[in-house]
């Protein structure tokens, strides 16, 4: 999985490096999750789009790297 591709899918400029650490973590996490779940040693090409969709969902809803959890209730 490529950092450049996930940035393009999320509408993040290639020149914007502010989210790179979080995006790299997400890509590694998604790859690890799929490999462990399926008992594989490498990511098959046929699940690449699914992996990118998973990464996009994590970025949009979990927001790793932010100090405040998304969707946290406020009083």
Secondary structure as the mmCIF struct_conf table of DSSP 4:
data_model
#
loop_
_struct_conf.conf_type_id
_struct_conf.id
_struct_conf.beg_label_comp_id
_struct_conf.beg_label_asym_id
_struct_conf.beg_label_seq_id
_struct_conf.end_label_comp_id
_struct_conf.end_label_asym_id
_struct_conf.end_label_seq_id
HELX_RH_AL_P HELX_RH_AL_P1 UNK A 3 UNK A 10
TURN_TY1_P TURN_TY1_P1 UNK A 11 UNK A 11
TURN_TY1_P TURN_TY1_P2 UNK A 14 UNK A 15
TURN_TY1_P TURN_TY1_P3 UNK A 18 UNK A 19
HELX_RH_AL_P HELX_RH_AL_P2 UNK A 20 UNK A 38
TURN_TY1_P TURN_TY1_P4 UNK A 39 UNK A 39
BEND BEND1 UNK A 41 UNK A 42
HELX_RH_3T_P HELX_RH_3T_P1 UNK A 45 UNK A 47
HELX_RH_AL_P HELX_RH_AL_P3 UNK A 48 UNK A 61
TURN_TY1_P TURN_TY1_P5 UNK A 62 UNK A 62
TURN_TY1_P TURN_TY1_P6 UNK A 64 UNK A 65
BEND BEND2 UNK A 67 UNK A 68
TURN_TY1_P TURN_TY1_P7 UNK A 70 UNK A 71
#
